[in-house]
Amino acid sequence: MRILYFTRHYTSHDYRFLSVLAKSPHKIYYLQLEKKTPSLEKRSLPSEIEIVEWQQERLQVKLWDGYSLLIELKRIINTIKPDLIQAGPIQRTALLVALTGFQPLVTMSWGYDLLIDAKRNPFWGLATRYTLKKSAVLIADCYTLFEKAIRYGMPKSRIIIFPWGINLKHFSLQKNSTPKKGDPKKQTPFIILSTRSWEPIYGVDTIAKAFVIAAQKRPDIRLIMLGNGSQSKQIYTIFKNAGLIGNESQKNRVEFPGQIEFDELPNYYQSADLYVSASHSDGTSISLLEALACGTPVIASDIPGNREWIMPNHNGWLFPESDANALADKILNAIEKPTKLYKMGRTARYMVEKRADWTKNSLMLFKAYDIALKDYQQ
């Protein structure tokens, strides 16, 4: 079978899906809508994947590019003659495929397309409904997206739900780890980790504000903020105004390693005492699952996607979205419970092993293909 995998950017999620497809007996073609720089994923595509290029490369697609993209996409489809197209997000790549009239289309929600983009304005809502109507199957990674898709007209029987999961061998428990005692007099650093991009949707400014509040009461806490993004100036300003950076006496209270290699991630999770996510919108957060798999308790924003994974007082805590004071209180409370944190980390690992094993969950992708092809086979 010939499959065209059509995505917006090249991300770690694309790499994982394509790695699974590369091992299948199918011929896989890869088409990327926008060439985001720097790339969100540094690992190269599997060698088995054949890259399809546009006649004109675009760093960012604008509304007025739609007609030319549609014409060229039709040309690409006529050239490679795929048996099936997998595309996402909904209102960009999947919409383009739907407009060509190609069937069967397997649409993959990226979370923000249903949770945010679909509500932008009436046009985006209409595009969402149209694309789902033309989709043979929708792939969603949580029940929150399942419920949203139904509201936009997608039949329940045409939705495949499976958490995208993680590599449980790569993200594992730290060996011989012991509870860390929260004692400010001993100056033993209590490490808090943030891994989300510095973009408005991920609420990293809330994390920065919360850490400033908590750091005033606990001299032994340290924050590691991976990544970067458009909010970098704002984030640095929050810490600088609080005297946590640019101040020799506060050296190393906040660290900024930048965008790190995938192979380095487990070390950061394993060395952290607490993982924090303040995202305003999420389906199943992969970084949250990575933290849980490494036995790192989580404090996350109280949004539907996180509620599917965080069991308060069992594997982490939830705090009201955008509330920096509440997040600071949760952090300070967690520091006082080292033994509980240790047990919560083990609970977190057990849950991820049961529900988020990518090796098992990825097989659901082919179930989605079977359903999509059933009504379109000659």
N, C-alpha and C positions, 0 to 999 in steps of 0.2 A: 504494500500500500504506500502511496505517496502522500505525505503530510506536509502542509505548509504551516509553520509556527510563526505567527505574526505578533510582534510585541511593540510596545512604545519605546522603552529604553532597554539597555542590556543590564540586568540586575542579578543579584545572587539567586533570586527566585528563578529567573530564566535559565541560569546555568544549571540549577538542580533539575528542572524539568527536562532540559535538553540532554543532560547526562543520562537520564532514564531512557529517553527516546533514542539516544545514540546506541544503546545496548539492545534495542528492539530489532526485529527483522525488517522494519519499515524504512523507506527512504525519506529522510527528513530534510526539509528546506527551512532556512531561517531568514526572516525579513524583519528589519528594525525600522520603525517609523522615524525616530529622531536620534541623531548622533550626539547624545549628551556628553559634554566634556567638563570635568574629567569623568570617565566612565564609573558607574556605580559598582561595577564588578571588574576586578583585575584579572581573574582567571580566564584563560582563553577558552573559546568554544571547543567542545569535543571534535576531534578530527573527522569523525563520521558525518558531521553536520555540514550541509552545503549552504553557503551564504548566498543570498540573493540581493543584488544591489539595485538601488534606484538609479535612474538616469541622472537625477540631480539630488545630491546629498543635502539634507536639511538638519540644522542644529535644533530648530524649533519650528513646529508646524503651526501655521496661522489659518484662520478660517478661510481666507481667500485661496489657500493652497488646495482646498477640498476637491475642486473639479479636476485639476491636473493630476492629483494623487489618485483619484478614482479611475481616470483614463489609464494611467500607468499600471495601477493594480490589476485592472482587467487584462492588460497586456501580459503581465507576469503570470496571472492565472491561466491564460490561454497558452502560455509557453510551457509551463511546467506541468499543467494538467493535474493538480492534486486531487486525491480522492476525498480529502477532508482538510478543513482549515481550522486551526485552533488560534483564536485571537483574543486579546484583551489589552488594555481596559475596554469597557463597554462603549463609551461615547467617542472613542478615537479609532483604534484599529478594528474592533469588532463592528462598529458602525460602518466603516468603509467597506468591509467585506459584505455586510448585509445589503448595502446599496448596489453592489455589483450583481446581486441576485444569486450568488454562488450558494450551493447547498451540498453537503451539510456543513453548517457552521457550529463549532463548539466554542462558545464564548466563555472566557475566564474572567471572573470579577477580581479586581485587585483591591477591593475593599473601599478605597476612597471614591471609586466611580459610583457605587451605590449609596454610600454613606454621606458623601459631600457633593460630588458633581451632579448627581441626579436632581438635587434640590436647588441648583444655582439659579435657574430661571425656567420659564415654560419651555423654551427650546431644548434645553438639556434634558428636561423631563420627557419631552416628546421623543428625543433621540434614544433615550433609555428604553422606553416602551417599544419603539419601532425595532430596535436591535434585538431585544429579548423575544419579540414576536417572531423574528426571522431566525432565531437561534434554535438549533435542534436540541442542544443541551447547554445548560449553564453550570460551570464549575464554581463552587463557593467553598471557602475554608472554615466557615462557622455558621451557626444557626442564625446569628444576627443578620448575615447577608441573605440567608435563605428566606427569612421573613420579609426583608426589604424587597427582594426579587418578586415575591408573590404579589406584593402591593403594586408592582409595576407590570403585572399581567403574566408573569412566567408560571406555567403549570408546575405544581409540586412534583409530578412524575418526571419532569424534565430537568430537575435540579439534582446534581450530584454533590454531596457535602463530604469533604474530608480535609482535616487539618494538613497543611503542607508538610508539617513535621520537620524533624531535624535528624542529623546523623548522630546517633546515640554513642557511637564509638569515638567520634571526634570531640563531642561535648560530653564530658564524663565528670564524675565526682573526683575531687582532689584526694589523693591517697593520704591516709593518716592525718586527716584534718581534725582539729579539736576546737571546742568552743572558745571564742575569744572573749576575754573578760573586759567589760566596759569600765575601765578605771582611768579617769582623766589624770590622776596623780602619777600614774605610771607612764603616761604619754605614749601608750601603745596605740598606734594608728588604727582607727576603725575606718575601713575603706568603703566608700559608696561609689557605685559605678553607674554611669549613664552612657548608652551607646547610640542613641538615636541622632539622626541628622539635625543640624541646627536650623530647622525650618519651622514656621509658625504652627503647622499642623501637629508637631510633636511636643510642643509645650516645654522646650528646654529652658526657656526663660523662667518658667515656674520652678524648675529644679534649681536654677541659679539663685533665685530669690529665697527659696526654702533653705538652701544650704547656708546662705548668709545669716539667716535667723538662727539656725541650729548651731552654726560655728561660733556664735557669740556666747553660747552656753557650754559648748564642749570643745576644748582646745585639742582634743585627741582625734577629731574626725577629719578625714581627707576625702576630697571628691576627685574622681577621675572622669573626665568628659571626653569620650572618643568622638571622632567625626569632625565636621565643620559644616558651614552653610551660610545662608544669606543673613542670619541673625548674629553673626560673629561679633560685629561691633557692639550690638546691644548686650550680648552676653559678657563680653570683656568689661564693658562699662559698669555692669552690675557688680562684678567682683572688685573692680578697681575702686569704685566709690565706697565699697565696704572695707577697703584696705587689705583684701585677701590676695591680690596680685600687685606687683610693683612695690612690694614692701618686704624688705629683707627679713624682718622678724616673723613674717607670715609665709615665708618661703615653703613651697611644696604643699600648701594647704589645698591648692587646686592645680591639677595637672591637665595638660592638653596634648595628648599623644598624636592627635590628628586621625586621619583615616588609615587604619592599620590593615595588615594582611589577614586573610581569612584564617590562616594557620595559627596566628597569634591570639585569636579571640578567646579560646578556652583558658589561656593563662590569665587573662584579665578577669573573666568570670570566676575562676577558681580562687583568685587572690582577693576577691571582693567579699565583704561581709554582707552587703546589701546591694540589690539592683533596683534602680528607680526609673520608672517611666511615667511621664506626665502627658502622654499623647491625648489630643482632643478627639481623635477618631482612629479606630483600628478594627480590623477583622481579627484574625488570629495573628498576633505579633510574633514573628520568628525570633526576634532578639529576646523577648520574654521567655519563650520556650527554651532558648539556649541557656539563659540564666538558670531556669528551673532544673534543666538537665545537669547542670554543673553543681547543683545543690545550693544555689544561692537564693535565699528568700527574696521576695519581691514586694516593693510598694508601688502600686500602679494606680492610675486615675480610674475613678469609678465610672467606666463606660461599658456598654453592653459587651463588646468583644473581650474585654479583660475579665468580666464577670464569669465568662465561660471557663476560665482557667484558674482564677485566684479564689481560693477558699479562705476567707479571713480567719486569722489565727491558726491556720493549718499549714499553708505554704506561702503565706504573705499577708498583705493588707491592702485595702483600697482606701483612697482619699477623694474627697469631692474635687471634681475637675477644676483646674485653674486656681485652687486654693493653696497658696504657698504656705500660709500659717498652719493649715491642717497637715500638709506634707511634712513640715518641720517637726510638728508634734509627733507624727508617726515615726520619723527617723529617731528622735530623742527617746521615744518609748522603746523602740527596737533595740537600741544600744544597751538598755538596761536588762535585756533578756538574752544573754549569750547562749545559755543552755537551750532555751526555746528556739532560738535561731538555728542552732545545730540540728535539732529534731525536725524543724520545719524544712530544712534543706533536704533531709532524707525523704520526707513526705513528698516534696516537690519532684525529686528524681523518680520516685515510684510512679507518680501520676503520669509523668511524661513518657516513661517506658510503656505504660499501658495505652496511652492515647495518641502519642505524637512520634511514633517511629516511622521515619520517612521511608525506610526500606519496605515496610508493609503498606503504608498509606499511599505511596506512589502508584501502586497497582490499580487504584481506583481510577486513575487517568484512562486506562485502557477499557475500563467498564463504561466510562463516559463515551469513548469512541464507539463501542459496540452499540450503545443505545442510539447514538447519532446516525450510524450507518444503517441501522435496521430498516428505517423507512425510506432510505434513498438507494438501496441496492437494486440493481436492475434484475 
